């Protein structure tokens, strides 16, 4: 799934969701920085992570709750630079979500694809 | 280090008051609008901008011409190399 073997590749893993807004934005910051460094970057949302991508959430909360910039701002900062967002079905089930409940552009993968991305990345950074 | 060429920059990116990662992100976007060999001046107040721009230029292959820490802000000159 990595597009270019010759690029430096970083995979972020976000396990925290809407219950902990203070943990929501940093993976997007770091992913945007990495993409600006011309790295190939993906963020995998598992456990409670997919709740951060809900259409009905991204405009309502940000890292400081309902104050300051909402999540959409940080998400788009990253995706505008080419960062790809990934989820898996069991994590959607855990949060009673369907892919249609999430913002556009989120890609569905599974455990084998995740592990393959991880072992072929130059760094895997988990939150 | 201080004397940048008076007309050294082809483009100024003012990130005064903006925090990480915006100076890096805006620099990465802006430098793509320059031709190879042209110079970008980044003005930033984020206290982490110096190590950030050293890392960014070394990774992207652009040339860090100088970092001038003035009273108001960091002024960073970068030449687009590729």
N, CA and C atoms of all chains as a GROMACS GRO file, in nm:
protein
  627
    1UNK      N    1   0.080  -0.122   0.000
    1UNK     CA    2   0.000   0.000   0.000
    1UNK      C    3   0.084   0.128   0.000
    2UNK      N    4   0.208   0.118   0.048
    2UNK     CA    5   0.295   0.233   0.033
    2UNK      C    6   0.316   0.256  -0.117
    3UNK      N    7   0.310   0.382  -0.158
    3UNK     CA    8   0.313   0.409  -0.301
    3UNK      C    9   0.454   0.399  -0.359
    4UNK      N   10   0.553   0.433  -0.278
    4UNK     CA   11   0.688   0.447  -0.333
    4UNK      C   12   0.791   0.389  -0.236
    5UNK      N   13   0.851   0.278  -0.277
    5UNK     CA   14   0.949   0.213  -0.190
    5UNK      C   15   1.070   0.300  -0.158
    6UNK      N   16   1.097   0.396  -0.245
    6UNK     CA   17   1.219   0.476  -0.225
    6UNK      C   18   1.197   0.591  -0.127
    7UNK      N   19   1.071   0.619  -0.093
    7UNK     CA   20   1.044   0.729   0.000
    7UNK      C   21   1.063   0.684   0.144
    8UNK      N   22   1.093   0.779   0.231
    8UNK     CA   23   1.086   0.751   0.375
    8UNK      C   24   0.939   0.740   0.413
    9UNK      N   25   0.907   0.638   0.491
    9UNK     CA   26   0.766   0.609   0.521
    9UNK      C   27   0.743   0.608   0.672
   10UNK      N   28   0.640   0.680   0.716
   10UNK     CA   29   0.607   0.684   0.859
   10UNK      C   30   0.461   0.646   0.877
   11UNK      N   31   0.437   0.553   0.968
   11UNK     CA   32   0.302   0.509   1.000
   11UNK      C   33   0.270   0.550   1.144
   12UNK      N   34   0.168   0.633   1.161
   12UNK     CA   35   0.121   0.670   1.294
   12UNK      C   36   0.002   0.583   1.329
   13UNK      N   37  -0.011   0.554   1.458
   13UNK     CA   38  -0.124   0.474   1.506
   13UNK      C   39  -0.194   0.554   1.616
   14UNK      N   40  -0.324   0.580   1.595
   14UNK     CA   41  -0.401   0.658   1.694
   14UNK      C   42  -0.503   0.564   1.758
   15UNK      N   43  -0.492   0.544   1.888
   15UNK     CA   44  -0.584   0.454   1.958
   15UNK      C   45  -0.686   0.529   2.043
   16UNK      N   46  -0.667   0.659   2.062
   16UNK     CA   47  -0.755   0.737   2.148
   16UNK      C   48  -0.864   0.807   2.068
   17UNK      N   49  -0.978   0.828   2.133
   17UNK     CA   50  -1.092   0.884   2.061
   17UNK      C   51  -1.146   1.009   2.125
   18UNK      N   52  -1.274   1.034   2.099
   18UNK     CA   53  -1.337   1.159   2.140
   18UNK      C   54  -1.341   1.180   2.291
   19UNK      N   55  -1.328   1.071   2.367
   19UNK     CA   56  -1.333   1.086   2.512
   19UNK      C   57  -1.211   1.158   2.567
   20UNK      N   58  -1.103   1.164   2.487
   20UNK     CA   59  -0.981   1.229   2.532
   20UNK      C   60  -0.935   1.331   2.427
   21UNK      N   61  -1.004   1.444   2.420
   21UNK     CA   62  -0.974   1.543   2.315
   21UNK      C   63  -0.827   1.587   2.314
   22UNK      N   64  -0.767   1.595   2.431
   22UNK     CA   65  -0.628   1.640   2.438
   22UNK      C   66  -0.532   1.547   2.365
   23UNK      N   67  -0.573   1.425   2.340
   23UNK     CA   68  -0.488   1.330   2.268
   23UNK      C   69  -0.527   1.320   2.121
   24UNK      N   70  -0.615   1.408   2.075
   24UNK     CA   71  -0.671   1.389   1.941
   24UNK      C   72  -0.588   1.449   1.828
   25UNK      N   73  -0.519   1.560   1.854
   25UNK     CA   74  -0.464   1.638   1.742
   25UNK      C   75  -0.317   1.611   1.712
   26UNK      N   76  -0.240   1.570   1.813
   26UNK     CA   77  -0.096   1.557   1.792
   26UNK      C   78  -0.058   1.463   1.678
   27UNK      N   79  -0.123   1.348   1.664
   27UNK     CA   80  -0.085   1.264   1.548
   27UNK      C   81  -0.105   1.337   1.414
   28UNK      N   82  -0.207   1.422   1.406
   28UNK     CA   83  -0.225   1.499   1.282
   28UNK      C   84  -0.114   1.602   1.263
   29UNK      N   85  -0.076   1.669   1.372
   29UNK     CA   86   0.037   1.766   1.364
   29UNK      C   87   0.162   1.697   1.311
   30UNK      N   88   0.194   1.584   1.375
   30UNK     CA   89   0.320   1.518   1.341
   30UNK      C   90   0.313   1.460   1.200
   31UNK      N   91   0.198   1.410   1.164
   31UNK     CA   92   0.182   1.356   1.028
   31UNK      C   93   0.197   1.467   0.924
   32UNK      N   94   0.140   1.584   0.953
   32UNK     CA   95   0.154   1.697   0.860
   32UNK      C   96   0.300   1.738   0.848
   33UNK      N   97   0.371   1.742   0.961
   33UNK     CA   98   0.514   1.776   0.957
   33UNK      C   99   0.591   1.675   0.873
   34UNK      N  100   0.560   1.548   0.894
   34UNK     CA  101   0.631   1.444   0.819
   34UNK      C  102   0.603   1.454   0.670
   35UNK      N  103   0.478   1.481   0.635
   35UNK     CA  104   0.443   1.495   0.493
   35UNK      C  105   0.513   1.616   0.433
   36UNK      N  106   0.526   1.724   0.513
   36UNK     CA  107   0.597   1.843   0.465
   36UNK      C  108   0.745   1.814   0.442
   37UNK      N  109   0.796   1.712   0.510
   37UNK     CA  110   0.935   1.669   0.489
   37UNK      C  111   0.946   1.572   0.372
   38UNK      N  112   0.837   1.558   0.298
   38UNK     CA  113   0.832   1.473   0.181
   38UNK      C  114   0.840   1.325   0.216
   39UNK      N  115   0.797   1.289   0.337
   39UNK     CA  116   0.781   1.149   0.374
   39UNK      C  117   0.644   1.103   0.325
   40UNK      N  118   0.633   0.974   0.301
   40UNK     CA  119   0.501   0.917   0.278
   40UNK      C  120   0.442   0.881   0.415
   41UNK      N  121   0.318   0.923   0.439
   41UNK     CA  122   0.264   0.916   0.575
   41UNK      C  123   0.123   0.860   0.576
   42UNK      N  124   0.097   0.769   0.670
   42UNK     CA  125  -0.039   0.722   0.694
   42UNK      C  126  -0.066   0.727   0.845
   43UNK      N  127  -0.194   0.742   0.879
   43UNK     CA  128  -0.238   0.730   1.018
   43UNK      C  129  -0.342   0.619   1.024
   44UNK      N  130  -0.318   0.523   1.110
   44UNK     CA  131  -0.411   0.410   1.128
   44UNK      C  132  -0.487   0.434   1.258
   45UNK      N  133  -0.620   0.437   1.247
   45UNK     CA  134  -0.706   0.463   1.362
   45UNK      C  135  -0.765   0.331   1.409
   46UNK      N  136  -0.729   0.290   1.531
   46UNK     CA  137  -0.781   0.164   1.582
   46UNK      C  138  -0.829   0.186   1.726
   47UNK      N  139  -0.887   0.082   1.785
   47UNK     CA  140  -0.950   0.096   1.918
   47UNK      C  141  -1.049   0.212   1.913
   48UNK      N  142  -1.030   0.318   1.991
   48UNK     CA  143  -1.127   0.429   1.990
   48UNK      C  144  -1.094   0.536   1.885
   49UNK      N  145  -0.982   0.518   1.816
   49UNK     CA  146  -0.938   0.619   1.721
   49UNK      C  147  -1.038   0.659   1.614
   50UNK      N  148  -1.114   0.562   1.558
   50UNK     CA  149  -1.206   0.599   1.449
   50UNK      C  150  -1.310   0.703   1.489
   51UNK      N  151  -1.339   0.716   1.619
   51UNK     CA  152  -1.440   0.815   1.660
   51UNK      C  153  -1.396   0.958   1.627
   52UNK      N  154  -1.266   0.978   1.609
   52UNK     CA  155  -1.216   1.113   1.575
   52UNK      C  156  -1.251   1.151   1.432
   53UNK      N  157  -1.288   1.054   1.351
   53UNK     CA  158  -1.313   1.079   1.209
   53UNK      C  159  -1.462   1.088   1.177
   54UNK      N  160  -1.544   1.084   1.282
   54UNK     CA  161  -1.689   1.092   1.258
   54UNK      C  162  -1.728   1.226   1.198
   55UNK      N  163  -1.814   1.218   1.094
   55UNK     CA  164  -1.863   1.341   1.029
   55UNK      C  165  -1.926   1.436   1.129
   56UNK      N  166  -1.996   1.380   1.228
   56UNK     CA  167  -2.068   1.466   1.323
   56UNK      C  168  -1.980   1.506   1.442
   57UNK      N  169  -1.852   1.478   1.434
   57UNK     CA  170  -1.759   1.513   1.543
   57UNK      C  171  -1.655   1.616   1.500
   58UNK      N  172  -1.608   1.603   1.375
   58UNK     CA  173  -1.488   1.677   1.335
   58UNK      C  174  -1.505   1.829   1.342
   59UNK      N  175  -1.627   1.877   1.335
   59UNK     CA  176  -1.646   2.023   1.345
   59UNK      C  177  -1.682   2.067   1.487
   60UNK      N  178  -1.698   1.970   1.576
   60UNK     CA  179  -1.747   2.005   1.710
   60UNK      C  180  -1.639   2.004   1.816
   61UNK      N  181  -1.542   1.917   1.804
   61UNK     CA  182  -1.439   1.915   1.907
   61UNK      C  183  -1.301   1.929   1.845
   62UNK      N  184  -1.210   1.977   1.928
   62UNK     CA  185  -1.069   1.985   1.893
   62UNK      C  186  -0.989   1.944   2.014
   63UNK      N  187  -0.857   1.964   2.011
   63UNK     CA  188  -0.776   1.919   2.124
   63UNK      C  189  -0.812   1.989   2.255
   64UNK      N  190  -0.871   2.107   2.248
   64UNK     CA  191  -0.913   2.175   2.370
   64UNK      C  192  -1.064   2.171   2.384
   65UNK      N  193  -1.122   2.058   2.347
   65UNK     CA  194  -1.266   2.043   2.360
   65UNK      C  195  -1.338   2.130   2.260
   66UNK      N  196  -1.433   2.210   2.308
   66UNK     CA  197  -1.509   2.294   2.215
   66UNK      C  198  -1.447   2.432   2.196
   67UNK      N  199  -1.326   2.454   2.250
   67UNK     CA  200  -1.256   2.581   2.227
   67UNK      C  201  -1.149   2.562   2.119
   68UNK      N  202  -1.116   2.671   2.050
   68UNK     CA  203  -1.007   2.667   1.952
   68UNK      C  204  -1.048   2.595   1.824
   69UNK      N  205  -0.945   2.558   1.747
   69UNK     CA  206  -0.970   2.497   1.617
   69UNK      C  207  -1.031   2.358   1.633
   70UNK      N  208  -1.128   2.324   1.547
   70UNK     CA  209  -1.185   2.188   1.553
   70UNK      C  210  -1.095   2.087   1.482
   71UNK      N  211  -1.127   1.961   1.504
   71UNK     CA  212  -1.046   1.854   1.445
   71UNK      C  213  -1.034   1.864   1.294
   72UNK      N  214  -1.140   1.908   1.227
   72UNK     CA  215  -1.136   1.915   1.082
   72UNK      C  216  -1.016   1.996   1.033
   73UNK      N  217  -0.984   2.103   1.106
   73UNK     CA  218  -0.872   2.189   1.068
   73UNK      C  219  -0.742   2.109   1.068
   74UNK      N  220  -0.721   2.029   1.173
   74UNK     CA  221  -0.596   1.954   1.184
   74UNK      C  222  -0.594   1.836   1.088
   75UNK      N  223  -0.710   1.776   1.069
   75UNK     CA  224  -0.719   1.663   0.975
   75UNK      C  225  -0.686   1.711   0.834
   76UNK      N  226  -0.746   1.823   0.794
   76UNK     CA  227  -0.725   1.871   0.656
   76UNK      C  228  -0.583   1.924   0.635
   77UNK      N  229  -0.525   1.979   0.743
   77UNK     CA  230  -0.384   2.020   0.733
   77UNK      C  231  -0.299   1.900   0.692
   78UNK      N  232  -0.329   1.784   0.748
   78UNK     CA  233  -0.253   1.663   0.716
   78UNK      C  234  -0.292   1.607   0.580
   79UNK      N  235  -0.422   1.593   0.555
   79UNK     CA  236  -0.463   1.528   0.430
   79UNK      C  237  -0.431   1.615   0.308
   80UNK      N  238  -0.432   1.748   0.325
   80UNK     CA  239  -0.395   1.836   0.213
   80UNK      C  240  -0.251   1.812   0.170
   81UNK      N  241  -0.168   1.762   0.261
   81UNK     CA  242  -0.028   1.732   0.229
   81UNK      C  243  -0.009   1.587   0.184
   82UNK      N  244  -0.120   1.515   0.172
   82UNK     CA  245  -0.110   1.379   0.120
   82UNK      C  246  -0.115   1.269   0.223
   83UNK      N  247  -0.134   1.304   0.350
   83UNK     CA  248  -0.145   1.201   0.454
   83UNK      C  249  -0.271   1.118   0.431
   84UNK      N  250  -0.259   0.985   0.439
   84UNK     CA  251  -0.372   0.894   0.420
   84UNK      C  252  -0.423   0.844   0.554
   85UNK      N  253  -0.554   0.830   0.564
   85UNK     CA  254  -0.620   0.790   0.689
   85UNK      C  255  -0.679   0.650   0.672
   86UNK      N  256  -0.648   0.561   0.767
   86UNK     CA  257  -0.688   0.421   0.757
   86UNK      C  258  -0.767   0.378   0.880
   87UNK      N  259  -0.864   0.292   0.858
   87UNK     CA  260  -0.936   0.229   0.970
   87UNK      C  261  -0.952   0.080   0.938
   88UNK      N  262  -0.992   0.003   1.041
   88UNK     CA  263  -1.026  -0.137   1.017
   88UNK      C  264  -1.164  -0.167   1.072
   89UNK      N  265  -1.229  -0.271   1.016
   89UNK     CA  266  -1.369  -0.299   1.050
   89UNK      C  267  -1.392  -0.330   1.198
   90UNK      N  268  -1.309  -0.410   1.263
   90UNK     CA  269  -1.334  -0.438   1.405
   90UNK      C  270  -1.337  -0.311   1.491
   91UNK      N  271  -1.255  -0.214   1.457
   91UNK     CA  272  -1.256  -0.089   1.534
   91UNK      C  273  -1.383  -0.008   1.506
   92UNK      N  274  -1.433  -0.017   1.384
   92UNK     CA  275  -1.562   0.048   1.357
   92UNK      C  276  -1.672  -0.021   1.438
   93UNK      N  277  -1.669  -0.155   1.440
   93UNK     CA  278  -1.769  -0.229   1.516
   93UNK      C  279  -1.763  -0.192   1.664
   94UNK      N  280  -1.643  -0.181   1.716
   94UNK     CA  281  -1.626  -0.148   1.858
   94UNK      C  282  -1.697  -0.017   1.894
   95UNK      N  283  -1.695   0.076   1.799
   95UNK     CA  284  -1.754   0.208   1.824
   95UNK      C  285  -1.892   0.225   1.758
   96UNK      N  286  -1.948   0.112   1.712
   96UNK     CA  287  -2.080   0.115   1.645
   96UNK      C  288  -2.082   0.215   1.530
   97UNK      N  289  -1.979   0.212   1.449
   97UNK     CA  290  -1.969   0.303   1.335
   97UNK      C  291  -1.968   0.225   1.205
   98UNK      N  292  -2.012   0.292   1.099
   98UNK     CA  293  -1.997   0.241   0.964
   98UNK      C  294  -1.904   0.336   0.890
   99UNK      N  295  -1.843   0.287   0.783
   99UNK     CA  296  -1.750   0.372   0.708
   99UNK      C  297  -1.819   0.500   0.662
  100UNK      N  298  -1.950   0.490   0.632
  100UNK     CA  299  -2.026   0.607   0.585
  100UNK      C  300  -2.042   0.713   0.696
  101UNK      N  301  -2.021   0.673   0.821
  101UNK     CA  302  -2.032   0.771   0.930
  101UNK      C  303  -1.908   0.860   0.938
  102UNK      N  304  -1.803   0.819   0.867
  102UNK     CA  305  -1.675   0.892   0.877
  102UNK      C  306  -1.661   0.992   0.763
  103UNK      N  307  -1.572   1.087   0.780
  103UNK     CA  308  -1.544   1.184   0.675
  103UNK      C  309  -1.496   1.113   0.549
  104UNK      N  310  -1.510   1.179   0.435
  104UNK     CA  311  -1.472   1.119   0.308
  104UNK      C  312  -1.321   1.094   0.303
  105UNK      N  313  -1.285   0.991   0.230
  105UNK     CA  314  -1.144   0.968   0.202
  105UNK      C  315  -1.076   0.868   0.295
  106UNK      N  316  -1.148   0.821   0.397
  106UNK     CA  317  -1.089   0.723   0.489
  106UNK      C  318  -1.085   0.587   0.421
  107UNK      N  319  -0.973   0.519   0.431
  107UNK     CA  320  -0.956   0.390   0.364
  107UNK      C  321  -0.968   0.275   0.464
  108UNK      N  322  -1.030   0.167   0.420
  108UNK     CA  323  -1.048   0.049   0.503
  108UNK      C  324  -0.937  -0.052   0.477
  109UNK      N  325  -0.873  -0.096   0.584
  109UNK     CA  326  -0.774  -0.203   0.569
  109UNK      C  327  -0.804  -0.310   0.673
  110UNK      N  328  -0.721  -0.413   0.680
  110UNK     CA  329  -0.734  -0.517   0.781
  110UNK      C  330  -0.600  -0.540   0.849
  111UNK      N  331  -0.600  -0.638   0.936
  111UNK     CA  332  -0.481  -0.662   1.018
  111UNK      C  333  -0.358  -0.700   0.937
  112UNK      N  334  -0.378  -0.778   0.832
  112UNK     CA  335  -0.261  -0.818   0.753
  112UNK      C  336  -0.200  -0.697   0.682
  113UNK      N  337  -0.289  -0.613   0.627
  113UNK     CA  338  -0.239  -0.493   0.560
  113UNK      C  339  -0.169  -0.401   0.658
  114UNK      N  340  -0.226  -0.387   0.778
  114UNK     CA  341  -0.161  -0.303   0.879
  114UNK      C  342  -0.021  -0.355   0.912
  115UNK      N  343  -0.012  -0.484   0.937
  115UNK     CA  344   0.119  -0.540   0.972
  115UNK      C  345   0.219  -0.527   0.859
  116UNK      N  346   0.170  -0.541   0.737
  116UNK     CA  347   0.258  -0.525   0.622
  116UNK      C  348   0.307  -0.380   0.611
  117UNK      N  349   0.216  -0.285   0.634
  117UNK     CA  350   0.257  -0.144   0.634
  117UNK      C  351   0.361  -0.120   0.743
  118UNK      N  352   0.337  -0.180   0.860
  118UNK     CA  353   0.425  -0.154   0.975
  118UNK      C  354   0.567  -0.205   0.949
  119UNK      N  355   0.578  -0.329   0.899
  119UNK     CA  356   0.714  -0.383   0.883
  119UNK      C  357   0.787  -0.319   0.765
  120UNK      N  358   0.713  -0.256   0.675
  120UNK     CA  359   0.781  -0.192   0.562
  120UNK      C  360   0.797  -0.041   0.582
  121UNK      N  361   0.749   0.012   0.693
  121UNK     CA  362   0.768   0.154   0.723
  121UNK      C  363   0.907   0.177   0.783
  122UNK      N  364   0.954   0.299   0.773
  122UNK     CA  365   1.080   0.335   0.839
  122UNK      C  366   1.058   0.363   0.987
  123UNK      N  367   0.937   0.406   1.022
  123UNK     CA  368   0.905   0.428   1.162
  123UNK      C  369   0.756   0.406   1.183
  124UNK      N  370   0.722   0.346   1.297
  124UNK     CA  371   0.584   0.332   1.340
  124UNK      C  372   0.573   0.402   1.475
  125UNK      N  373   0.482   0.498   1.483
  125UNK     CA  374   0.471   0.580   1.604
  125UNK      C  375   0.328   0.567   1.655
  126UNK      N  376   0.316   0.521   1.778
  126UNK     CA  377   0.184   0.485   1.829
  126UNK      C  378   0.142   0.577   1.943
  127UNK      N  379   0.016   0.619   1.937
  127UNK     CA  380  -0.040   0.704   2.042
  127UNK      C  381  -0.160   0.633   2.105
  128UNK      N  382   2.599   3.609   1.280
  128UNK     CA  383   2.548   3.609   1.144
  128UNK      C  384   2.432   3.706   1.136
  129UNK      N  385   2.436   3.787   1.037
  129UNK     CA  386   2.332   3.888   1.034
  129UNK      C  387   2.303   3.934   0.892
  130UNK      N  388   2.406   3.966   0.816
  130UNK     CA  389   2.378   4.037   0.691
  130UNK      C  390   2.327   3.946   0.583
  131UNK      N  391   2.199   3.936   0.579
  131UNK     CA  392   2.141   3.875   0.461
  131UNK      C  393   2.148   3.977   0.350
  132UNK      N  394   2.157   3.932   0.227
  132UNK     CA  395   2.152   4.026   0.117
  132UNK      C  396   2.022   4.107   0.126
  133UNK      N  397   2.036   4.236   0.101
  133UNK     CA  398   1.921   4.325   0.122
  133UNK      C  399   1.798   4.275   0.049
  134UNK      N  400   1.818   4.232  -0.073
  134UNK     CA  401   1.704   4.184  -0.151
  134UNK      C  402   1.716   4.033  -0.170
  135UNK      N  403   1.748   3.964  -0.060
  135UNK     CA  404   1.782   3.822  -0.070
  135UNK      C  405   1.669   3.728  -0.100
  136UNK      N  406   1.549   3.769  -0.064
  136UNK     CA  407   1.441   3.672  -0.073
  136UNK      C  408   1.349   3.701  -0.191
  137UNK      N  409   1.314   3.596  -0.261
  137UNK     CA  410   1.216   3.608  -0.370
  137UNK      C  411   1.074   3.601  -0.316
  138UNK      N  412   1.059   3.542  -0.198
  138UNK     CA  413   0.926   3.524  -0.139
  138UNK      C  414   0.940   3.526   0.013
  139UNK      N  415   0.853   3.599   0.080
  139UNK     CA  416   0.853   3.602   0.227
  139UNK      C  417   0.729   3.527   0.276
  140UNK      N  418   0.753   3.434   0.370
  140UNK     CA  419   0.642   3.361   0.433
  140UNK      C  420   0.638   3.404   0.579
  141UNK      N  421   0.536   3.476   0.616
  141UNK     CA  422   0.528   3.530   0.752
  141UNK      C  423   0.444   3.436   0.839
  142UNK      N  424   0.512   3.366   0.929
  142UNK     CA  425   0.443   3.274   1.021
  142UNK      C  426   0.448   3.327   1.164
  143UNK      N  427   0.456   3.459   1.176
  143UNK     CA  428   0.456   3.520   1.309
  143UNK      C  429   0.331   3.478   1.385
  144UNK      N  430   0.353   3.428   1.507
  144UNK     CA  431   0.240   3.390   1.591
  144UNK      C  432   0.185   3.251   1.565
  145UNK      N  433   0.235   3.184   1.462
  145UNK     CA  434   0.185   3.050   1.430
  145UNK      C  435   0.273   2.944   1.495
  146UNK      N  436   0.209   2.840   1.547
  146UNK     CA  437   0.282   2.735   1.617
  146UNK      C  438   0.305   2.615   1.525
  147UNK      N  439   0.394   2.529   1.570
  147UNK     CA  440   0.421   2.400   1.506
  147UNK      C  441   0.288   2.330   1.478
  148UNK      N  442   0.267   2.269   1.363
  148UNK     CA  443   0.363   2.251   1.254
  148UNK      C  444   0.349   2.353   1.141
  149UNK      N  445   0.280   2.464   1.165
  149UNK     CA  446   0.248   2.553   1.053
  149UNK      C  447   0.369   2.614   0.984
  150UNK      N  448   0.474   2.660   1.056
  150UNK     CA  449   0.588   2.714   0.981
  150UNK      C  450   0.648   2.613   0.882
  151UNK      N  451   0.657   2.488   0.924
  151UNK     CA  452   0.710   2.384   0.835
  151UNK      C  453   0.613   2.359   0.719
  152UNK      N  454   0.487   2.347   0.753
  152UNK     CA  455   0.386   2.317   0.650
  152UNK      C  456   0.380   2.429   0.547
  153UNK      N  457   0.375   2.554   0.595
  153UNK     CA  458   0.363   2.667   0.502
  153UNK      C  459   0.490   2.684   0.419
  154UNK      N  460   0.604   2.657   0.479
  154UNK     CA  461   0.730   2.664   0.404
  154UNK      C  462   0.731   2.557   0.294
  155UNK      N  463   0.688   2.437   0.330
  155UNK     CA  464   0.688   2.327   0.232
  155UNK      C  465   0.596   2.360   0.115
  156UNK      N  466   0.482   2.422   0.146
  156UNK     CA  467   0.389   2.457   0.038
  156UNK      C  468   0.443   2.573  -0.046
  157UNK      N  469   0.500   2.673   0.023
  157UNK     CA  470   0.543   2.795  -0.047
  157UNK      C  471   0.664   2.770  -0.136
  158UNK      N  472   0.754   2.683  -0.092
  158UNK     CA  473   0.876   2.667  -0.170
  158UNK      C  474   0.846   2.603  -0.306
  159UNK      N  475   0.735   2.533  -0.314
  159UNK     CA  476   0.697   2.471  -0.442
  159UNK      C  477   0.656   2.577  -0.545
  160UNK      N  478   0.628   2.699  -0.499
  160UNK     CA  479   0.591   2.805  -0.593
  160UNK      C  480   0.714   2.876  -0.648
  161UNK      N  481   0.831   2.846  -0.592
  161UNK     CA  482   0.955   2.911  -0.639
  161UNK      C  483   1.022   2.826  -0.746
  162UNK      N  484   1.105   2.892  -0.825
  162UNK     CA  485   1.189   2.819  -0.919
  162UNK      C  486   1.314   2.772  -0.845
  163UNK      N  487   1.375   2.670  -0.900
  163UNK     CA  488   1.501   2.622  -0.843
  163UNK      C  489   1.601   2.738  -0.837
  164UNK      N  490   1.667   2.754  -0.725
  164UNK     CA  491   1.765   2.862  -0.709
  164UNK      C  492   1.710   2.986  -0.642
  165UNK      N  493   1.578   3.000  -0.639
  165UNK     CA  494   1.518   3.116  -0.573
  165UNK      C  495   1.520   3.096  -0.421
  166UNK      N  496   1.502   3.209  -0.350
  166UNK     CA  497   1.519   3.208  -0.204
  166UNK      C  498   1.390   3.249  -0.135
  167UNK      N  499   1.357   3.173  -0.031
  167UNK     CA  500   1.240   3.199   0.052
  167UNK      C  501   1.287   3.249   0.188
  168UNK      N  502   1.220   3.352   0.239
  168UNK     CA  503   1.248   3.397   0.376
  168UNK      C  504   1.128   3.361   0.463
  169UNK      N  505   1.154   3.281   0.564
  169UNK     CA  506   1.052   3.245   0.662
  169UNK      C  507   1.070   3.333   0.786
  170UNK      N  508   0.964   3.398   0.827
  170UNK     CA  509   0.965   3.475   0.951
  170UNK      C  510   0.876   3.400   1.049
  171UNK      N  511   0.932   3.360   1.163
  171UNK     CA  512   0.855   3.277   1.256
  171UNK      C  513   0.892   3.308   1.400
  172UNK      N  514   0.794   3.294   1.487
  172UNK     CA  515   0.817   3.316   1.630
  172UNK      C  516   0.810   3.185   1.710
  173UNK      N  517   0.771   3.077   1.648
  173UNK     CA  518   0.767   2.947   1.717
  173UNK      C  519   0.909   2.916   1.768
  174UNK      N  520   0.923   2.893   1.899
  174UNK     CA  521   1.058   2.874   1.953
  174UNK      C  522   1.129   2.749   1.902
  175UNK      N  523   1.054   2.655   1.843
  175UNK     CA  524   1.117   2.534   1.792
  175UNK      C  525   1.153   2.541   1.645
  176UNK      N  526   1.142   2.659   1.586
  176UNK     CA  527   1.154   2.666   1.440
  176UNK      C  528   1.297   2.641   1.392
  177UNK      N  529   1.396   2.673   1.473
  177UNK     CA  530   1.534   2.656   1.427
  177UNK      C  531   1.568   2.507   1.405
  178UNK      N  532   1.554   2.421   1.507
  178UNK     CA  533   1.579   2.279   1.478
  178UNK      C  534   1.484   2.222   1.374
  179UNK      N  535   1.361   2.270   1.370
  179UNK     CA  536   1.266   2.221   1.271
  179UNK      C  537   1.313   2.251   1.129
  180UNK      N  538   1.358   2.373   1.105
  180UNK     CA  539   1.397   2.406   0.968
  180UNK      C  540   1.531   2.344   0.930
  181UNK      N  541   1.616   2.320   1.030
  181UNK     CA  542   1.739   2.243   1.000
  181UNK      C  543   1.702   2.102   0.956
  182UNK      N  544   1.608   2.040   1.028
  182UNK     CA  545   1.565   1.904   0.992
  182UNK      C  546   1.494   1.903   0.857
  183UNK      N  547   1.407   2.003   0.837
  183UNK     CA  548   1.329   2.005   0.713
  183UNK      C  549   1.419   2.023   0.591
  184UNK      N  550   1.514   2.119   0.600
  184UNK     CA  551   1.600   2.143   0.483
  184UNK      C  552   1.691   2.023   0.458
  185UNK      N  553   1.741   1.961   0.564
  185UNK     CA  554   1.832   1.848   0.542
  185UNK      C  555   1.756   1.731   0.480
  186UNK      N  556   1.629   1.713   0.515
  186UNK     CA  557   1.550   1.603   0.462
  186UNK      C  558   1.502   1.628   0.320
  187UNK      N  559   1.470   1.754   0.290
  187UNK     CA  560   1.412   1.782   0.158
  187UNK      C  561   1.518   1.822   0.056
  188UNK      N  562   1.642   1.838   0.102
  188UNK     CA  563   1.750   1.871   0.009
  188UNK      C  564   1.754   2.016  -0.031
  189UNK      N  565   1.681   2.101   0.042
  189UNK     CA  566   1.690   2.245   0.016
  189UNK      C  567   1.803   2.304   0.100
  190UNK      N  568   1.846   2.424   0.063
  190UNK     CA  569   1.968   2.480   0.122
  190UNK      C  570   1.932   2.586   0.227
  191UNK      N  571   1.971   2.560   0.350
  191UNK     CA  572   1.948   2.656   0.459
  191UNK      C  573   2.061   2.759   0.454
  192UNK      N  574   2.028   2.878   0.409
  192UNK     CA  575   2.133   2.980   0.391
  192UNK      C  576   2.169   3.048   0.522
  193UNK      N  577   2.074   3.059   0.611
  193UNK     CA  578   2.105   3.124   0.739
  193UNK      C  579   1.982   3.141   0.825
  194UNK      N  580   2.008   3.147   0.954
  194UNK     CA  581   1.901   3.172   1.051
  194UNK      C  582   1.942   3.293   1.133
  195UNK      N  583   1.862   3.397   1.126
  195UNK     CA  584   1.891   3.520   1.198
  195UNK      C  585   1.787   3.537   1.309
  196UNK      N  586   1.832   3.525   1.433
  196UNK     CA  587   1.738   3.541   1.544
  196UNK      C  588   1.736   3.688   1.584
  197UNK      N  589   1.634   3.757   1.543
  197UNK     CA  590   1.620   3.899   1.576
  197UNK      C  591   1.526   3.914   1.694
  198UNK      N  592   1.514   4.036   1.742
  198UNK     CA  593   1.432   4.060   1.860
  198UNK      C  594   1.287   4.018   1.836
  199UNK      N  595   1.240   4.043   1.715
  199UNK     CA  596   1.098   4.016   1.689
  199UNK      C  597   1.070   3.871   1.653
  200UNK      N  598   1.165   3.808   1.584
  200UNK     CA  599   1.135   3.676   1.528
  200UNK      C  600   1.261   3.612   1.470
  201UNK      N  601   1.249   3.485   1.435
  201UNK     CA  602   1.353   3.420   1.355
  201UNK      C  603   1.329   3.455   1.209
  202UNK      N  604   1.437   3.490   1.141
  202UNK     CA  605   1.431   3.511   0.996
  202UNK      C  606   1.520   3.404   0.933
  203UNK      N  607   1.461   3.321   0.851
  203UNK     CA  608   1.530   3.203   0.800
  203UNK      C  609   1.529   3.207   0.648
  204UNK      N  610   1.648   3.200   0.589
  204UNK     CA  611   1.658   3.203   0.443
  204UNK      C  612   1.685   3.063   0.389
  205UNK      N  613   1.607   3.023   0.292
  205UNK     CA  614   1.617   2.889   0.234
  205UNK      C  615   1.617   2.902   0.082
  206UNK      N  616   1.715   2.835   0.020
  206UNK     CA  617   1.718   2.833  -0.127
  206UNK      C  618   1.658   2.703  -0.179
  207UNK      N  619   1.566   2.716  -0.272
  207UNK     CA  620   1.510   2.594  -0.333
  207UNK      C  621   1.615   2.529  -0.422
  208UNK      N  622   1.641   2.401  -0.396
  208UNK     CA  623   1.748   2.332  -0.467
  208UNK      C  624   1.698   2.229  -0.568
  209UNK      N  625   1.573   2.187  -0.555
  209UNK     CA  626   1.527   2.084  -0.650
  209UNK      C  627   1.379   2.097  -0.673
   0.00000   0.00000   0.00000
